[in-house]
């Protein structure tokens, strides 16, 4: 059974600094750092207006933190403090539009979804009724059939992985019709935890589920990389345990695990024309004491479904292709491009037919990244691109950093407007989610 618990929320109007007649309507999710809450911004660039929705989670998070989330006293991902673990779990990562007014929020590692309704201005926790499981944070909604597809993994197994990083995790895939009162199990098996994205082909045949594997394969060395260079060099060369990427053929019942040469394969997007072609992005990053670190350049792999399963048919990488948190496909002047966010300051435009660079766009000049001999610890740069989306005509890109929005002209790579800082108080919020079109 699905049960809902009302949440306190505050709603206020937002005035956008410019109007875009062909601009999209975007949802941008953030996390409040000084107390337990989320903020979701809804930007309508065609009408030059928006909404800021502040959702309070303090009561629920305090009760959950005092429960069974940390039975061993050792925290996942080597996080040093319970409050960091709770903050990581409750961070909003995706917003899925279900109806004209109803939106579903997926967290990074949470046992509930969050819903908000812009019609009656309400917010609530949603228990999908799948037991003691965390829920995947980016999910797929079948608009034609009105079904939400999501995955879950056993909470206990995540804590078992604190002592054995390779401990097998029990995961399940579910679907739920908006008209029904229960979630139906589609598949069960072993894999990884921190299930990051579930996506499905338009013909409903292929389902791809990505884990965001950020667990180092070796113990984290002591001190600063400059103090223990040999230990950190060995740690850097070994990197993290590869992510689990599971592909299911829902028509013929086949199952495959994708081999990815570069670590942290967390996101998957399907081709705009071929439903049996998809692209998996590998960040090549990990999490050390709550900080993001880069082990080296990332990559985007193209896979095509063939008679013997999904086969790699292309790849893009480069020496400066770091921390690719978003890859978005769109049409531009008759060709399909993939826009990829690059740390710390760039957008890469890739031609998906040739998997070659079409253009690199520098949003500003960031600090250099060097991973030749040791991991690079990422500094917080508010302008660093995190997520993006294109306009419907493919002319412009809307790029979101930590509270900063860039409007970029694709043909020239130039900024069309002055970057807009939309946080009312930037030190209280941080971007944790991806831009969604509604």
Beta strands, then each sheet from edge to edge (+ up, - down):
strand 1: 3-7
strand 2: 9-15
strand 3: 25-32
strand 4: 37-44
strand 5: 49-56
strand 6: 92-97
strand 7: 102-107
strand 8: 113-117
strand 9: 122-127
strand 10: 133-135
strand 11: 140-142
strand 12: 147-154
strand 13: 169-177
strand 14: 184-191
strand 15: 195-200
strand 16: 206-211
strand 17: 245-249
strand 18: 254-257
strand 19: 265-270
strand 20: 277-282
strand 21: 285-288
strand 22: 291-294
strand 23: 299-306
strand 24: 309-316
strand 25: 327-332
strand 26: 335-342
strand 27: 346-351
strand 28: 356-362
strand 29: 376-377
strand 30: 387-390
strand 31: 396-400
strand 32: 404-409
strand 33: 420-421
strand 34: 429-431
strand 35: 436-437
sheet 1: 1+ 9- 8+ 7- 6+
sheet 2: 2+ 5- 4+ 3- 34+
sheet 3: 2+ 5- 4+ 3- 35+
sheet 4: 10+ 12- 11+
sheet 5: 10+ 12- 13+ 14-
sheet 6: 15+ 16- 17+ 18-
sheet 7: 19+ 20- 23+ 24-
sheet 8: 21+ 22- 29+
sheet 9: 25+ 26- 27+ 28-
sheet 10: 30+ 31- 32+ 33-
end
